[in-house]
Amino acid sequence: MSYAVKNLNEGDRELIAFRIGDQEFCVNIMSVREIRGWTPATAMPHSPGYMLGVINLRGAVLPIIDLAARLGMKPADPTARHVIIVAQVRRKVVGLLVDAVSDILTVTDETVQPTPEISSELERQFARGILAIDKRMICLIELEALFPETESEAA
């Protein structure tokens, strides 16, 4: 899957939007290294419940995170239709299992609305805002907040 790179105006940023269940989320495109099809993961003993296991990515061991489970949603039951977003989180590279990648969005800071005050503590922890685009509500998540330094070292 390849996308053309556009020239961005000052203050614009690009986000990758993806689906988990019937909800949409997005992350900064600069964190994304590649998008690939689902590959069954080898389970690792004593790993967190949201970690599906590891796969071999061109000779490197890549931990696969069930992003639905990490976000407190119903854990995924991976199929050939799922995709893995390979992302850089601090100094680590992780694979994020999602249902599908839906869009590449170009937004400005003004497009991102604050997370509602009634959100759960977990949501406020990782959500950096909400995008209301074309009758869609897309939650902007911060990967570094989902994987605190101590947890990413463990994975």
N, C-alpha and C positions, 0 to 999 in steps of 0.2 A: 504494500500500500504506500503510494507516494503522493505527496501534495506539493504544489508549487509554493515557493516562498514569496510573500508579497513584501513590498516596501511599506514599512509602518511609519505613520506620522508620529511626531513627538508626543509622548504620553500614551500611545496605543500599546497594547500587549495582546499576544495571541494565547488562546487557551484551547485545550483539547477537551471536548465534551464527550461524555460516555454515559451509558445507562447501566443501572443496577436495579433489577426489578422494574417497577414503573416510575422510578425516580431518575433524574438526570443530575450529574455532577460534572465539574470541570477542574482541571489543574493547569498550571502554567506550562505552556508547550516547551519552554526551555528546560524543564525537568525530564522531558520525555526523550528517550534515546531511540526507541523503535516500538512498533506495534506488531505483534505476531499472533498466530493462531494458538489455540490451546494445545498444550503438550502435557500428558499425565506427569505428575510430580512424584518423586520418591519421598515418602513420609520420613520425618526426622523425629526420633524419640525425644520426649521432654520439651517439645517446642510449643510456643503459645497456640491456643486454639484456633486463631485466625491464620496460622501458617500452614499451608497445604503440604509443603515439602520443598524439594529443590529439583531443578532440572539442569541439564548440561546445555549451556549456551555458548557454542563455539569454543569449548574447552574450559569455560569458566562456570563455577557453581553459582546458580541464580536462585535465591530464595523466592518462592511464590506465595504471595499474600492474598487471601480471600478478602477482597476489599469490603464486600458486603458484611462479613463477620466482623471485620475490624471496625466498621462503622456502627456496629450494634444491630445490624439487620439480620434477617434469616440467612444462614450460611448458604453459599452457592452449591449446586450439584453440577459440577462442570461437564459440559458437552462439547462437541466439535464446533458448536456455534459461539462459544465463549472466546474471548481474546485476552491476551496478556499485554498490558502496557509496561514496557521495560522503562523504568524511571530511575533517575539519580536522586537519592535522598541523602543529603550531606555527602559523605565520602563513600556511601554504599550504593550499589545498584540492586534494585529489587524488581520483581515481576508482580504486577497488580492484576489479579483476575477480575474482569468486569464482563457484563453481558455483551456489550457491543460499544464500539466507538461511533458516535453519532455526528460529530461536527468539529470543525475548527472555527473558533470565534475570534474576531478582532474586537476588542473592547477598550474603553477608556476608563479611568478611575471613576468618572461620573456615572458610568453604566452600572457599576457594582453598588448595590444597595446594602445597607447594614443588615446583619443577621437579626431577626426579631428577638426582642427581649424574652419572649415566652419559650424560646428554644431550650432544649435540655442542656445540661452542663456539658455533656459529651459533644453535642453539636456546636456549642459556643467555643469549645476547645479547638476544634479543627476547622470550622466554617469561617471563611474570611469575608463572606458576603453572599448575596443572592443576585442573580441576573434574571431580569424579566425580559425575555427576547421572544418575539413572535408567539405570544400566548404560552410560552414555556417558562417554567421556574427552574433555574439551574443553580445549584449550590456550588460555590467556589470553595474548594478545600485546599488547605495548606498541608502538603505531604510531611513537612518537618514536624508539624504539630501531631500528626497521626503516629509518627514513629519517634518518640523522644529518644535522645541520645543513648540512654542506657538500654532501651529495648532494641534499637537498631543494631547496637553492638552485639546483643544476644542472638539476633537473627543472623 
